[in-house]
Amino acid sequence: MIYPDEFRDEVLDCFLSKKRTSATQLAKEFGIARSTMLKWRKEAGLVNGGSYKKPESSSTNEFSIKDKHYMLKETFHMTEHELGEYCRTKGILASDLKRWEEEITEPVKDLTLPERMSFIRENKKLSKELERKDKALAEAAALLLLSKKAEAIWGVKEEEK
């Protein structure tokens, strides 16, 4: 079963704060397998006296918007294992990446009707310009191809040499 990162963080927080509570008791309390919780602890680097870093302490203050965007692009196609390794090297959590993605993709505001109309007009204008340039590029490519074919058939003119 796949658990949300927020749930994993909560379990790890409780695991650290309740040092006298055994892993078995905490696993029963949260309704997860003991082995799963121990695996999470190991992945977070808590084995052998490692310290757990909460998500609030990592993301917002340390990285710029460009850094966050770059990290999201880097991790887009990573497997879960690769993502875990990457996050450990950067000192962030996978939940940080998900939160950043949500922050970046959330709508900024609703546009007013005049703003929307302005964007629609600009979009139409740019679409027409793009279509015109595509046609010109296709024509230039066709002319180049024809000139190469003509050159292959009749050879190069004396004056072009």
C-alpha positions in Angstrom: 0.0 0.0 0.0 1.3 3.5 -0.8 1.0 6.1 1.9 1.0 9.9 1.4 4.2 11.6 2.3 2.5 13.7 4.9 1.4 10.5 6.7 5.0 9.2 6.6 6.3 12.4 8.0 3.7 12.3 10.8 4.7 8.7 11.7 8.4 9.6 11.7 7.8 12.6 13.9 5.9 10.4 16.4 8.7 7.8 16.2 11.2 10.5 17.2 9.1 12.2 19.9 8.0 8.9 21.5 11.4 7.4 22.1 10.2 5.0 24.7 7.4 3.7 22.5 8.4 0.6 20.6 8.1 0.4 16.8 5.5 -2.3 17.2 3.2 -0.2 19.4 3.5 2.8 17.0 2.8 0.6 14.0 -0.4 -0.7 15.7 -1.4 2.8 16.7 -1.1 4.0 13.1 -2.4 0.8 11.5 0.7 0.1 9.4 3.1 -2.8 9.2 6.1 -2.6 11.6 8.4 -3.4 8.7 7.0 -0.5 6.7 7.7 1.9 9.5 11.2 0.6 10.0 11.8 0.9 6.3 10.7 4.6 6.4 13.0 5.2 9.3 15.9 3.7 7.4 15.1 5.7 4.2 14.9 8.9 6.3 18.4 8.2 7.7 17.2 7.7 11.3 19.2 4.5 11.8 22.4 4.9 13.8 21.5 8.2 15.4 20.5 10.2 12.2 18.3 13.1 12.7 15.0 13.6 10.9 14.4 17.0 9.2 10.8 18.2 9.2 9.4 19.5 5.9 8.7 23.0 7.4 12.3 23.5 8.1 13.6 22.7 4.6 11.8 24.2 1.7 10.6 27.7 1.6 13.4 29.7 3.1 16.4 27.8 1.6 15.6 27.6 -2.1 14.6 30.3 -4.7 11.7 29.8 -7.1 14.2 29.0 -9.9 15.9 26.4 -7.7 12.5 24.8 -6.9 11.5 24.8 -10.5 14.8 23.3 -11.6 14.5 20.5 -8.9 10.9 19.8 -10.1 12.2 19.5 -13.7 15.1 17.2 -12.6 12.9 14.9 -10.6 9.9 14.7 -13.1 10.9 11.3 -14.6 12.7 9.8 -11.6 11.6 6.5 -10.1 10.7 6.4 -6.4 14.1 5.1 -5.5 16.0 7.7 -7.5 13.7 10.4 -6.1 14.6 9.3 -2.5 18.3 9.4 -3.3 18.0 12.8 -4.9 16.0 14.2 -2.0 18.5 13.0 0.5 21.4 14.7 -1.3 19.5 18.0 -1.5 18.2 17.8 2.1 14.5 18.0 1.1 11.5 15.7 1.3 9.4 14.3 -1.6 6.5 16.1 0.0 8.3 19.4 -0.5 8.5 18.7 -4.2 4.8 17.9 -4.4 4.0 21.1 -2.4 6.2 23.2 -4.7 4.5 21.7 -7.7 1.1 22.6 -6.3 2.2 26.1 -5.5 3.6 26.6 -9.0 0.6 25.2 -10.8 -2.2 26.7 -8.7 -4.1 29.5 -10.5 -3.0 33.0 -9.6 -6.3 34.8 -9.9 -9.5 34.9 -12.0 -9.1 37.2 -14.9 -11.7 39.9 -15.6 -13.5 39.9 -18.9 -11.4 42.7 -20.5 -8.2 40.9 -19.5 -9.5 37.6 -20.9 -10.5 39.3 -24.2 -7.1 40.9 -24.4 -5.4 37.5 -24.0 -7.8 36.0 -26.6 -7.0 38.7 -29.1 -3.3 38.4 -28.5 -3.5 34.6 -28.8 -5.3 34.9 -32.2 -2.7 37.4 -33.5 0.2 35.2 -32.4 -1.5 32.1 -33.9 -1.9 33.8 -37.3 1.7 35.0 -37.2 2.9 31.5 -36.4 0.8 30.0 -39.2 2.3 32.6 -41.7 5.8 31.8 -40.6 5.2 28.0 -40.8 4.0 28.5 -44.4 7.0 30.6 -45.3 9.3 28.0 -43.8 7.6 25.2 -45.7 8.0 27.2 -48.9 11.7 27.9 -48.3 12.3 24.2 -47.6 10.5 23.2 -50.8 12.5 25.7 -52.9 15.7 24.4 -51.4 14.8 20.8 -52.1 13.8 21.7 -55.7 17.1 23.5 -56.3 19.1 20.5 -55.0 17.1 18.2 -57.3 17.7 20.5 -60.2 21.4 20.7 -59.4 21.5 16.9 -59.2 19.8 16.5 -62.6 21.5 19.3 -64.7 24.6 20.0 -62.6 25.9 23.4 -61.4 25.8 26.3 -63.8 29.2 27.7 -64.9 28.5 31.1 -63.4 27.7 29.7 -59.9 31.1 27.9 -59.6 
